[in-house]
Amino acid sequence: MRNARSVLVRVVTNFFTWTAFISMSLIVATVFLQIFFRYVIQSPLSWSEEFAKFMFPWLTFAGAALTAKAGGHIAIDYFVNRLPDGMRYAANRIGEMLSALFCLSVLLYAIPLAESQKNVTSTALAIPANLYILSMVVGVSGIVIFALWGKGKEKEL
């Protein structure tokens, strides 16, 4: 069971790492192309801004999931750090479970919203609008997985 959990965490980590890398690379390339076409060729691309706006949520939520795994989200841990090791571990786990519950509540609203937007398309690229929301569903699901099974900070105790 522990091995399956570590395989799941590794696969999900790799997925979000590559998603963030590809998203950032595509955003940079698209913006560079737009600048080149607008100012050098004097013929701006009609789709570049919309594509960059489409990739940005994927980058954001992939980064949020990876940050959750690393334990890097902002937290006020002044009092928690002063607890004995066992109580600190319990307090951190309670915080992670509360984060997971919040993310699950986000999923309860995001999934129906994504389904309701499947027939709406973007203007220039005709991308279904639910793919924007799908980035949130995927990213928040990753945060839940990391909150439940994949925290790297537990090794510090």
N, C-alpha and C positions, 0 to 999 in steps of 0.2 A: 504493500500500500504506500509506504513511504517513497519507494522508488518511482511508482506511478505518479505520485504528487510532484516529485522533483523533475520528472520528464515533462509533465504538464507545465510547470513553471518555466522550464527552460524553453519549451516550444512557444509559449505565450510571450516570454521575454524576447526571443528572436523575432517573432512576428511584429511586436511593437517597435523593436529596434529598426528593423528593415522598413516598416511603415514610416517611421519618423525620418529615416535617411532618404527614402525615395521621395516622400512629400517635400522635404526641404530642398532636395536637389531639383525637383520639378518646378518648385516655386522660384528658385534662383534662376534657373534656365529660362523660364517663361518671362520673368520680369526683365532679364537681360535681353531676350529677343525683342520684347516690346520696346525697350529703350533704343535698341539698334534700329528696328524698323521705323520707329517714330522720328528719331533725330538724324539718322544717317540716310536711310532710304526715303524718308519723308512719306511713308505710307504705313500708318499704324495698323496693328493687327486688331481685328474686331473681337477676338475671343480670349486674349491673353489675361485681361483683368478678371474675367469671370472664371477662368481656369485656376488662377492663383487663389481667388476667393473660395473655390471649391476645395482646393488642396489644404488650405489653412486649417479648417477644423480637424482634418485627419492628422495633421502635424500636432495640433494642440492636444487632442485627446490621446494620441500615442505618447506624447511627452508627459501628459498627466499620469498615465498608467505607469510609465517607467519611473517617474518621480515617486509614485506611491510605493512601488517595489523597493526603491532605495530609501524610503522613509524620509524623503526630502520636502514633503509639503510643510507649509508653515504650521507651527504648533507652539502653544505656550506651555512649556514643560518645566517651569520653574519649580513648582511643588512636586511634580512627579519625579524629578531628578533627585530630590531629597529623601525619597522613600527608600526603604531597604530593597535589596535586589528582587525578592519574591513579590513584594507589593508593587514595585515598579513594573515588573513583567506583567502582572495582572492588570494594572492601570493602563499599560500600553495596549494589551489585548482588548480590553473593554473599549478603548478609543478606536481600535481597528474595527471591532465589530459594529460600533456605532457608525463609522464611516461606510462600512459595507451595507448596513441597513439603509443609510441615506442614499447610497448609489442604487440599491435595489428599488427604492421608491422613485428615483429618477427614471429607472428603466420601466416602471409601471406606466409612466406617462409618455416616455419617449417612443416606445414600441408602437402604441396606437397612433401617435402623431406621425411616425414614419410611414405607417400603412395608409394613413389618410392623404399623404402627399405623393403617393406613387404615380398619380396621373398628371401631376404638375411638373412642367419641365422648365429648365432655365432658358433664357432668351437666345444667347449666341450659340451655345453648345448642345442644347436640347438634352441636358443631363436631368434625369428624374430628381425632383427636389428631395425625395426621401433618402437619397444617398448622402446629402448633407447631414441629415439626422442620424443616419446609420453610423456615421463616424462617432457620434456621441454614444450610441448604443454599444458599439464595439469597445470604445475607450473606457466607458464606465464598467462594462463587463470585466475588462482587464483589471480595473481597480479593485473590483470585488474579488477576483481570483487572487490577486496579490495580497489583499487584506486578510483573506482566509488562509492562504497557504504559502505565500511566497515572500514574506518579509525577510530582508537581509539583516535588519538591525537586531534580531534575536540572538545572533552570534556574539554580540557585544557583551551579553550578560554572563 
